[in-house]
Amino acid sequence: MLSFIMTFFMVASLMLNVTTVIQAEEEPVSAVFGGGPFVFGGQSVVDDIKASGFNTVMIWAVHVREDGDLYLNDVLACENGAFVGEQSWVDNWQSLKQGDTSVNRVEISVGAWGSSAFQHIKEHIDTYGTGSETVLYKNFQALINATGADAVNYDDESTYDVPSSVAFGQMCMSMGAKITLCPYTNTSYWQSVKNQLGAGVDRVYLQCYAGGAGNNPGTWQNILGMKVIPGLWCLHSGSGLSASAVQSQMTSWKNDYDIAGGFMWLYDDIQKLSSPNLTADYASAINVGCGSTQPPNTYPTIGGRSYYEWISNVEMGTLNHASGDNGGYGDFTSQVLNVTKGSAYNVSLMPGFRNNTYTEYWKVWIDYNQDGDFLDSGEEVFSGSGKSVVSGSITIATSTSVGTTRMRVVMKYNGQPPSSGNIGDGEAEDYTLNIQ
């Protein structure tokens, strides 16, 4: 009996230990909408997307005509219950989630600004219903099969009819698809659709550009009762946001509202851009910006004794900061220097002395991978020594992520300075770099 009791408690203890395992945080959604390139772009587009870091592809836009035919943009895709597009499109869509790829989800997006898709859906449902024998059902089943879509996305921007939208959603859900919403206005409509479709709606992509530029993710989350995935428009025709600006905004929304991820509008425009605003740069902006919320300062502390010597001036690119004695450490992260990957910048570091001059040793670090320290390979970017101004250049690594990160400048008397801890005689200063 004693043996049985001991065995019981040992098993119970193991079971308790198992239940206390903390689950890893779910990866943020990083989605990209695309029009013609996601249909006709060919293998080069597939390769670009699979290597980008985006995990969700939005094939936009599906238009429903009066006769129930489905068009992808202006090209017929499904009629009379059959897919009639090119086999090469099917091969490319089906390969998005196969092999070495960042993509784990594909969605087809129905509607657009100026589209009559949802009006025609309403008319078909009012006339024929949503049964498996209807043209509407058969055409969407054919398109879902061809694209390998996991979800049907609603981009209704005009009709806003709740009963037909719910019936259409239930029809798509019966085929095994999830429903996602892409609102920019009319909260009552989207709230009603989401509530009536229930768990069938697993994502909300909130437009925060163009007509939805004033949308607040926190407000929509409160209305809909679920986390949203806000979207921004990339650089286009002299407007839009750079990848670094997207990361900054996503970081702010993540910290303020704990958003579920982000999306980019529009791949058609991203294709026309160059570094540092390539497809992978925008994907990284979302993935980094929507990662786990971090406290504002996770960097290791550093400080020294600045009675005899201190950092008097730091100059790099357009940054020219005279600081003087700051008691061993100066936090100047409010000073932001914009830099570009692969570009070189002249550096000039000036010591200050109370009386005599001494040989001072300098080092500069940049936290390229934004992990809160300066310990990784390549993050020490400058080293020099002298009794007066020390000059040189720093080239920003091409492999670094875009966005804001920290640069640390350290000066130490009579020896190589550390990136953290006690310097001894000397001083350290921190600045912010905005890498583009």
Number of C-alpha atoms within 10 A of each C-alpha: 6 7 7 9 10 11 12 12 11 12 12 12 11 11 11 11 10 10 8 8 8 7 6 6 8 9 13 19 23 26 28 25 21 21 20 16 16 22 22 13 14 15 14 9 16 18 15 15 24 22 15 19 22 27 24 22 27 25 26 25 24 28 26 25 18 14 14 24 19 29 19 23 17 11 14 16 21 25 21 16 20 17 22 16 18 11 11 13 18 17 14 20 22 16 19 24 19 12 9 11 19 18 22 14 18 23 24 26 27 24 24 20 9 9 20 19 26 26 21 19 26 22 15 21 20 12 9 13 20 22 12 13 11 16 22 29 21 21 22 26 22 21 24 22 15 21 21 20 22 18 24 25 27 24 24 26 19 16 16 17 16 18 15 22 26 17 19 21 25 19 20 21 17 13 14 15 22 21 26 22 22 24 22 22 16 11 12 13 14 25 15 16 22 26 14 18 17 11 11 19 22 16 21 24 25 24 26 21 18 11 10 15 13 11 17 15 24 16 12 22 18 11 13 18 12 17 20 27 27 25 28 24 23 25 18 15 7 6 9 16 18 23 30 24 20 28 26 21 18 28 25 16 22 21 18 12 16 21 24 22 25 29 28 26 21 20 23 17 16 22 14 11 15 10 14 20 22 19 26 20 25 30 26 23 30 29 24 21 25 28 22 16 13 11 8 7 8 10 14 11 13 20 23 21 20 24 15 16 25 30 29 18 16 19 16 19 15 12 14 15 14 12 15 16 22 19 15 24 23 19 13 15 16 9 13 17 18 14 21 18 17 16 11 15 17 13 18 16 24 20 27 21 18 11 8 9 14 16 14 27 21 27 21 24 22 26 24 28 16 16 12 15 20 24 14 13 8 12 18 18 17 17 18 16 20 15 16 15 16 17 17 13 14 16 15 20 18 14 10 15 22 31 26 22 20 20 23 23 23 30 32 27 22 14 15 17 25 19 22 17 12 16 24 18 21 29 31 30 22 21 20 20 22 17 21 22
